């Protein structure tokens, strides 16, 4: 399980965990649209990049490419 920072097109972000390797997490999140609304209110935003957080130095992955 890895911890990731998920960045959205509107500038919002969230921290979450996913049971995947970084390559799988990137494929799951980057470019996909997620509902980040609460309750009955939909709030759809596209993920533009993720950051892998952990013991190693941060690895920023933007638009599916390592920077």
C-alpha positions as CSV (number, residue, x, y, z in Angstrom):
1,X,0.0,0.0,0.0
2,X,1.3,3.4,-0.9
3,X,0.2,6.9,0.0
4,X,-0.5,9.4,-2.8
5,X,-1.4,13.0,-3.2
6,X,-4.0,13.3,-6.0
7,X,-4.0,16.6,-7.8
8,X,-7.1,17.8,-9.7
9,X,-7.4,20.2,-12.6
10,X,-9.1,22.9,-10.4
11,X,-6.1,23.0,-8.1
12,X,-7.7,20.9,-5.3
13,X,-5.9,17.9,-4.0
14,X,-6.4,15.0,-1.6
15,X,-4.3,12.5,0.2
16,X,-5.2,8.8,0.0
17,X,-3.8,5.3,0.1
18,X,-4.0,2.7,-2.7
19,X,-3.0,-0.9,-2.7
20,X,-0.8,-0.7,-5.9
21,X,2.7,0.0,-7.2
22,X,3.4,3.6,-8.4
23,X,2.9,2.6,-12.1
24,X,-0.6,1.1,-11.3
25,X,-1.6,4.1,-9.2
26,X,-0.6,6.5,-12.0
27,X,-2.7,4.4,-14.5
28,X,-5.7,4.4,-12.1
29,X,-5.7,8.2,-11.3
30,X,-4.1,10.3,-13.9
31,X,-6.4,11.5,-16.6
32,X,-9.5,10.0,-14.9
33,X,-12.5,12.0,-13.6
34,X,-13.5,11.5,-10.0
35,X,-16.5,12.7,-8.0
36,X,-15.0,14.6,-5.1
37,X,-18.4,16.0,-3.9
38,X,-20.1,15.2,-0.6
39,X,-23.5,13.7,-0.1
40,X,-26.0,14.4,-2.8
41,X,-23.8,17.0,-4.5
42,X,-21.7,15.8,-7.4
43,X,-18.4,17.6,-8.0
44,X,-16.5,16.0,-10.9
45,X,-12.8,16.8,-11.5
46,X,-10.1,15.3,-13.6
47,X,-6.9,14.1,-12.0
48,X,-3.9,15.8,-13.6
49,X,-1.1,14.3,-11.6
50,X,-0.2,12.3,-8.5
51,X,2.7,12.4,-6.1
52,X,3.9,9.2,-4.5
53,X,4.5,9.9,-0.8
54,X,6.6,7.7,1.5
55,X,10.0,6.8,2.9
56,X,11.8,7.6,-0.4
57,X,12.0,11.1,-1.9
58,X,8.8,12.3,-3.4
59,X,8.3,11.2,-7.0
60,X,6.1,13.6,-8.9
61,X,4.2,12.1,-11.8
62,X,2.4,14.6,-14.0
63,X,0.2,13.6,-16.9
64,X,1.6,10.1,-16.5
65,X,5.2,11.2,-17.1
66,X,7.9,11.3,-14.5
67,X,9.3,14.8,-13.9
